[in-house]
């Protein structure tokens, strides 16, 4: 028996080493890129580039301020919410779904994303005033806010540039608001990031309440990866006096590649109640980042790579399955960003489908099937995507976020 124990003791480190190696290889694949932005990545560039398009992003964050030039916020946790604004330009040669990172700072605005302007906003009152001033400059009925909540392993400039790409590609003309929590942007800090997301729940609730009390006509919330965990947990703990306000004022919630244990997701929905409006859940069964997260989480499936689309639909979600969509990243984790360019077509399709399903003849019918064909509004040409949209019969009800 003693000899057997020793044999096991010799083998366990080898097994653990192999597992660790596999994790390292997977992690490297998940985040493969030609360098990641570090300190000073948001160095300002004022070189003229007439054809570059600038997006003005408002920022609410639980990150600690970073005093290094061109950095603004770090991956450490602050004790209070901070506010800022940044103007990022996208080059005329931009490829939809991509981020053209500067090869060297401060970048070339004709070929790369660059920071044009950035600065802190004094406090919540000034943040609220800035939002309302921007909304007031828009025509009634067009006063939209888009909120983006990033995921795990995301540095501040990465969250800002990714959101800029989404805003640019979707041709969003409202007020974009980035909610960025204290992710260190390090592979080994998954637990740190998860705890940072937990700490940010009250700050996210506070931010969403501010936006709901603004002059906005429409509010859409887009969360990615672990940002969905933060959003759903915020919905679970939200104070009763705020729940009705947010349920009424938030028009669309999009959960992209949710890094949430599917059993936890079901428990969250049970606690929240049937959503007043169906969530849109973007899933991809070949998501390698979520495959790794599943291993870390004891083999429990993640919502963003869940194998049963129909079950998610029956929980009250419109499921957009992008498994067959060719990914621009090795991890297959940012396919949602590739869909941004088709936002107008998606909105039209969902609207038309909702009308059809609410007629007496079609009431209670499932959309199902392949809704990956649209007519591009710009080129007026047919666009076909290898995606599927699945939904179950849905009855609008009070409650939910």
C-alpha positions as CSV (number, residue, x, y, z in Angstrom):
1,X,0.0,0.0,0.0
2,X,2.8,2.4,0.9
3,X,4.5,1.7,-2.5
4,X,1.2,2.4,-4.3
5,X,0.9,5.7,-2.5
6,X,4.4,6.7,-3.5
7,X,3.6,5.8,-7.1
8,X,0.6,8.1,-7.0
9,X,2.7,10.8,-5.4
10,X,5.2,10.6,-8.2
11,X,2.5,10.7,-10.9
12,X,0.4,13.5,-9.6
13,X,2.9,16.3,-10.2
14,X,3.4,15.0,-13.8
15,X,-0.4,15.1,-14.4
16,X,-0.7,18.5,-12.8
17,X,2.2,19.7,-15.0
18,X,0.6,18.4,-18.1
19,X,-2.7,20.1,-17.1
20,X,-0.9,23.4,-16.4
21,X,0.9,23.2,-19.8
22,X,-2.4,22.6,-21.5
23,X,-3.9,25.6,-19.8
24,X,-1.0,27.8,-20.7
25,X,-1.2,26.7,-24.4
26,X,-4.9,27.3,-24.4
27,X,-4.6,30.7,-22.7
28,X,-1.9,31.7,-25.2
29,X,-4.3,30.7,-28.0
30,X,-7.2,32.6,-26.5
31,X,-5.3,35.8,-26.2
32,X,-3.0,35.5,-29.2
33,X,-2.2,38.9,-30.6
34,X,0.7,41.0,-31.7
35,X,1.3,42.7,-28.4
36,X,-1.1,44.2,-26.0
37,X,-1.4,47.9,-25.0
38,X,0.4,48.9,-21.9
39,X,1.1,52.2,-20.1
40,X,0.8,55.2,-22.3
41,X,-1.3,53.4,-24.9
42,X,-3.7,56.4,-25.1
43,X,-1.1,59.0,-25.9
44,X,-2.9,61.7,-27.8
45,X,-2.4,62.2,-31.5
46,X,-3.5,65.5,-33.2
47,X,-2.2,64.8,-36.7
48,X,-4.8,65.7,-39.4
49,X,-6.7,62.8,-40.9
50,X,-9.8,64.2,-42.7
51,X,-11.3,60.8,-43.5
52,X,-10.9,59.3,-40.0
53,X,-14.1,59.1,-38.0
54,X,-14.1,60.1,-34.3
55,X,-16.3,58.5,-31.6
56,X,-16.8,60.5,-28.4
57,X,-17.0,58.0,-25.5
58,X,-18.2,58.7,-22.0
59,X,-16.7,56.5,-19.3
60,X,-17.8,55.4,-15.8
61,X,-15.3,53.1,-14.0
62,X,-14.3,51.4,-10.8
63,X,-10.7,51.4,-11.9
64,X,-8.1,53.3,-10.0
65,X,-6.7,56.4,-11.8
66,X,-3.3,56.0,-13.4
67,X,-1.0,59.0,-13.2
68,X,1.3,57.8,-16.0
69,X,0.9,59.9,-19.2
70,X,-1.6,58.5,-21.7
71,X,-2.9,55.8,-19.3
72,X,-5.8,57.4,-17.3
73,X,-6.9,54.2,-15.5
74,X,-5.1,51.0,-14.3
75,X,-6.4,47.5,-13.5
76,X,-6.5,48.2,-9.7
77,X,-9.7,48.8,-7.8
78,X,-10.8,52.3,-6.8
79,X,-12.9,53.0,-3.7
80,X,-15.3,55.2,-5.6
81,X,-16.6,55.5,-9.2
82,X,-14.6,57.8,-11.5
83,X,-15.8,59.4,-14.7
84,X,-14.0,60.4,-17.9
85,X,-14.4,61.0,-21.6
86,X,-12.3,60.1,-24.6
87,X,-12.4,60.8,-28.3
88,X,-11.0,57.9,-30.4
89,X,-10.6,58.0,-34.2
90,X,-11.0,55.1,-36.5
91,X,-9.0,55.0,-39.8
92,X,-10.7,55.2,-43.2
93,X,-9.1,51.8,-44.0
94,X,-10.7,50.1,-41.0
95,X,-11.9,46.5,-41.5
96,X,-15.3,45.9,-39.7
97,X,-14.8,43.8,-36.5
98,X,-11.1,44.6,-36.2
99,X,-9.1,47.0,-34.1
100,X,-6.2,48.4,-36.0
101,X,-3.8,48.9,-33.0
102,X,-1.0,51.5,-33.4
103,X,2.3,49.9,-34.4
104,X,4.0,52.6,-32.4
105,X,2.7,55.4,-30.3
106,X,0.9,57.8,-30.7
107,X,-0.2,55.9,-33.9
108,X,-1.1,56.9,-37.4
109,X,-4.7,58.1,-37.7
110,X,-4.8,57.3,-41.4
111,X,-4.2,53.6,-40.7
112,X,-4.8,53.0,-37.0
113,X,-7.0,53.7,-34.0
114,X,-5.7,56.7,-32.1
115,X,-6.7,58.8,-29.1
116,X,-7.6,62.3,-30.1
117,X,-8.6,63.7,-26.8
118,X,-9.2,62.4,-23.3
119,X,-9.8,63.7,-19.8
120,X,-11.4,63.1,-16.4
121,X,-14.9,64.3,-15.6
122,X,-15.1,65.9,-12.1
123,X,-17.9,63.9,-10.5
124,X,-21.3,62.2,-11.0
125,X,-23.1,65.6,-11.3
126,X,-20.8,66.7,-14.1
127,X,-21.2,63.3,-15.8
128,X,-25.0,63.5,-15.7
129,X,-24.8,67.1,-17.1
130,X,-22.6,65.9,-20.0
131,X,-25.0,63.1,-20.9
132,X,-28.0,65.3,-20.9
133,X,-26.2,68.0,-23.0
134,X,-25.3,65.5,-25.6
135,X,-28.8,64.0,-25.7
136,X,-30.4,67.4,-25.9
137,X,-28.4,68.1,-29.1
138,X,-30.1,65.2,-30.8
139,X,-33.6,65.2,-32.3
140,X,-36.4,63.8,-30.1
141,X,-36.9,60.1,-30.7
142,X,-33.3,59.7,-31.6
143,X,-31.8,60.2,-28.1
144,X,-30.1,56.9,-27.6
145,X,-27.6,55.6,-25.1
146,X,-25.5,52.5,-25.7
147,X,-23.8,51.0,-22.6
148,X,-20.9,48.5,-23.0
149,X,-19.6,46.3,-20.2
150,X,-16.4,44.4,-21.1
151,X,-15.2,41.0,-19.9
152,X,-12.3,39.3,-18.2
153,X,-8.7,40.0,-19.0
154,X,-9.4,43.4,-20.5
155,X,-7.1,46.4,-20.0
156,X,-8.6,49.9,-20.0
157,X,-7.4,50.9,-23.6
158,X,-8.7,47.5,-24.9
159,X,-12.1,48.1,-23.5
160,X,-12.2,51.7,-24.9
161,X,-10.9,50.7,-28.4
162,X,-13.3,47.7,-28.6
163,X,-16.2,49.8,-27.7
164,X,-15.1,52.4,-30.3
165,X,-15.0,49.7,-32.9
166,X,-18.6,48.6,-32.0
167,X,-19.8,52.2,-32.1
168,X,-18.2,52.9,-35.4
169,X,-19.2,49.7,-37.2
170,X,-22.8,49.9,-36.0
171,X,-23.0,53.5,-37.1
172,X,-24.4,54.4,-33.7
173,X,-25.2,58.1,-33.5
174,X,-26.4,58.3,-29.9
175,X,-24.4,58.7,-26.6
176,X,-21.9,55.7,-26.0
177,X,-21.1,55.0,-22.4
178,X,-18.4,52.6,-21.4
179,X,-18.7,51.0,-18.0
180,X,-15.2,49.6,-17.2
181,X,-14.5,47.6,-14.1
182,X,-11.1,46.8,-12.6
183,X,-9.8,44.0,-14.7
184,X,-6.1,43.7,-14.5
185,X,-5.8,42.3,-18.1
186,X,-3.7,39.4,-16.9
187,X,-4.4,35.7,-17.8
188,X,-3.6,34.5,-14.3
189,X,-5.9,36.9,-12.6
190,X,-9.3,35.3,-13.4
191,X,-10.3,35.2,-9.7
192,X,-9.1,38.8,-9.1
193,X,-11.2,39.9,-12.1
194,X,-14.2,37.9,-10.9
195,X,-14.0,39.6,-7.5
196,X,-13.5,43.0,-9.1
197,X,-16.7,42.3,-11.1
198,X,-18.5,41.5,-7.8
199,X,-17.2,44.7,-6.2
200,X,-18.5,46.7,-9.2
201,X,-22.2,45.7,-8.8
202,X,-23.3,48.7,-6.8
203,X,-21.4,51.0,-9.1
204,X,-23.0,49.5,-12.2
205,X,-26.5,49.9,-10.6
206,X,-25.7,53.5,-9.8
207,X,-24.6,54.2,-13.3
208,X,-27.6,52.6,-14.9
209,X,-29.9,54.5,-12.7
210,X,-28.2,57.8,-13.7
211,X,-28.7,56.9,-17.4
212,X,-32.3,55.8,-16.8
213,X,-33.0,59.2,-15.3
214,X,-31.5,61.1,-18.2
215,X,-33.3,62.5,-21.3
216,X,-32.7,59.3,-23.3
217,X,-35.5,57.8,-25.4
218,X,-33.8,54.5,-25.7
219,X,-31.1,52.6,-23.7
220,X,-29.3,49.5,-24.8
221,X,-26.9,47.5,-22.6
222,X,-24.3,45.3,-24.3
223,X,-22.2,43.1,-22.0
224,X,-19.5,40.7,-23.0
225,X,-18.0,37.6,-21.4
226,X,-17.6,38.1,-17.6
227,X,-19.3,41.5,-18.0
228,X,-22.5,39.5,-18.2
229,X,-21.9,38.0,-14.8
230,X,-21.6,41.5,-13.5
231,X,-24.8,42.6,-15.2
232,X,-26.8,39.7,-14.1
233,X,-25.6,39.8,-10.5
234,X,-26.4,43.5,-10.5
235,X,-29.9,42.7,-11.6
236,X,-30.2,40.1,-8.8
237,X,-29.2,42.5,-6.1
238,X,-30.8,45.7,-7.4
239,X,-32.8,47.7,-4.9
240,X,-36.5,47.5,-5.3
241,X,-36.9,51.3,-5.9
242,X,-34.6,51.0,-8.9
243,X,-35.9,47.8,-10.4
244,X,-39.0,49.3,-11.9
245,X,-37.2,52.3,-13.2
246,X,-34.6,50.2,-15.1
247,X,-37.1,47.8,-16.3
248,X,-39.1,50.6,-17.8
249,X,-36.2,52.6,-19.3
250,X,-33.8,50.0,-20.5
251,X,-35.1,48.9,-23.9
252,X,-32.6,46.2,-25.0
253,X,-30.1,43.9,-23.2
254,X,-27.6,42.0,-25.2
255,X,-25.6,39.3,-23.5
256,X,-22.6,38.5,-25.8
257,X,-20.6,35.3,-25.1
258,X,-21.8,35.2,-21.4
259,X,-19.1,33.7,-19.1
260,X,-21.8,32.5,-16.6
261,X,-22.3,29.0,-15.3
262,X,-25.6,27.9,-16.9
263,X,-27.0,26.7,-13.6
264,X,-26.2,30.1,-12.1
265,X,-27.9,31.8,-15.0
266,X,-31.1,29.8,-14.4
267,X,-30.9,30.7,-10.7
268,X,-30.4,34.4,-11.6
269,X,-33.4,34.4,-13.9
270,X,-35.5,32.7,-11.3
271,X,-34.5,35.4,-8.8
272,X,-35.0,38.3,-11.2
273,X,-38.2,37.0,-12.7
274,X,-39.3,36.8,-16.3
275,X,-37.7,39.8,-18.0
276,X,-40.0,42.6,-19.2
277,X,-38.3,42.3,-22.6
278,X,-36.4,39.3,-23.8
279,X,-32.7,39.4,-23.6
280,X,-30.6,38.7,-26.7
281,X,-28.0,36.1,-26.0
282,X,-25.2,35.7,-28.5
283,X,-23.6,32.2,-28.3
284,X,-20.9,30.3,-30.1
285,X,-20.3,26.6,-29.3
286,X,-16.7,26.9,-30.6
287,X,-15.8,29.7,-28.1
288,X,-12.3,28.6,-26.9
289,X,-12.2,31.2,-24.1
290,X,-15.4,29.8,-22.6
291,X,-14.2,26.3,-23.1
292,X,-11.2,27.2,-20.8
293,X,-13.6,28.9,-18.4
294,X,-15.6,25.7,-18.3
295,X,-12.6,23.7,-17.3
296,X,-11.7,26.2,-14.5
297,X,-15.3,26.0,-13.3
298,X,-15.4,22.3,-12.8
299,X,-16.8,21.3,-16.2
300,X,-20.0,23.4,-16.0
301,X,-21.2,24.8,-19.3
302,X,-21.0,28.5,-19.9
303,X,-24.1,30.3,-21.2
304,X,-22.1,31.7,-24.2
305,X,-21.2,28.3,-25.4
306,X,-24.3,26.4,-24.2
307,X,-25.3,23.4,-26.3
308,X,-29.0,23.8,-26.0
309,X,-30.2,27.0,-27.7
310,X,-33.8,26.1,-27.3
311,X,-33.6,25.9,-23.5
312,X,-32.1,29.3,-23.4
313,X,-34.9,30.6,-25.6
314,X,-37.5,29.0,-23.3
315,X,-35.9,30.9,-20.4
316,X,-36.9,34.1,-22.1
317,X,-34.0,34.9,-24.5
318,X,-33.7,35.5,-28.2
319,X,-30.7,33.4,-29.0
320,X,-28.3,34.4,-31.8
321,X,-26.1,31.4,-32.6
322,X,-22.9,32.4,-34.4
323,X,-21.1,29.1,-34.2
324,X,-20.7,28.9,-38.0
325,X,-19.5,32.5,-38.3
326,X,-15.8,32.6,-39.2
327,X,-14.0,34.3,-36.3
328,X,-11.5,37.1,-36.7
329,X,-9.8,36.1,-33.4
330,X,-8.1,32.8,-32.5
331,X,-10.3,32.4,-29.3
332,X,-13.6,32.8,-31.2
333,X,-14.6,35.0,-28.3
334,X,-15.3,38.3,-30.0
335,X,-17.6,37.3,-32.8
336,X,-20.2,39.6,-31.3
337,X,-18.1,42.5,-32.4
338,X,-18.3,41.3,-36.0
339,X,-22.1,41.7,-35.9
340,X,-21.9,45.4,-35.0
341,X,-21.9,46.3,-38.7
342,X,-25.3,44.6,-39.2
343,X,-27.0,46.3,-36.3
344,X,-29.6,48.1,-38.4
345,X,-30.5,44.9,-40.2
346,X,-30.8,43.0,-36.9
347,X,-33.1,45.6,-35.5
348,X,-35.3,45.6,-38.6
349,X,-35.4,41.8,-38.6
350,X,-36.2,41.5,-34.9
351,X,-38.9,44.2,-35.2
352,X,-40.6,42.5,-38.2
353,X,-40.4,39.1,-36.5
354,X,-41.9,40.5,-33.3
355,X,-44.8,42.0,-35.3
356,X,-45.4,38.7,-37.1
357,X,-45.3,36.6,-34.0
358,X,-47.8,38.8,-32.3
359,X,-50.5,38.5,-35.0
360,X,-53.4,36.2,-34.2
361,X,-52.3,33.8,-36.8
362,X,-48.7,33.5,-35.6
363,X,-49.1,34.3,-31.9
364,X,-46.9,32.0,-29.8
365,X,-44.9,30.7,-32.8
366,X,-41.2,30.3,-32.6
367,X,-38.9,32.3,-35.0
368,X,-36.5,29.4,-35.2
369,X,-34.6,28.8,-38.4
370,X,-32.0,30.7,-40.2
371,X,-32.5,34.5,-40.1
372,X,-29.0,35.2,-41.3
373,X,-30.1,36.9,-44.5
374,X,-30.6,40.7,-44.6
375,X,-30.7,43.4,-47.2
376,X,-27.7,45.8,-46.6
377,X,-29.0,49.3,-46.2
378,X,-25.9,50.9,-47.5
379,X,-25.0,48.8,-50.5
380,X,-28.6,47.7,-51.0
381,X,-27.3,44.2,-51.6
382,X,-28.2,40.9,-50.0
383,X,-26.0,39.9,-47.0
384,X,-26.1,36.4,-45.8
385,X,-24.6,35.4,-42.5
386,X,-24.2,31.8,-41.1
387,X,-26.2,32.5,-38.0
388,X,-29.4,31.2,-36.5
389,X,-31.9,33.1,-34.3
390,X,-34.0,31.0,-32.0
391,X,-36.8,32.1,-29.7
392,X,-39.6,30.4,-27.9
393,X,-43.1,31.9,-27.5
394,X,-42.8,34.9,-25.3
395,X,-45.3,36.8,-23.3
396,X,-44.3,40.3,-22.1
397,X,-44.6,40.6,-18.3
398,X,-43.9,43.0,-15.6
399,X,-40.7,42.5,-13.6
400,X,-37.1,41.7,-14.6
401,X,-34.4,44.2,-15.5
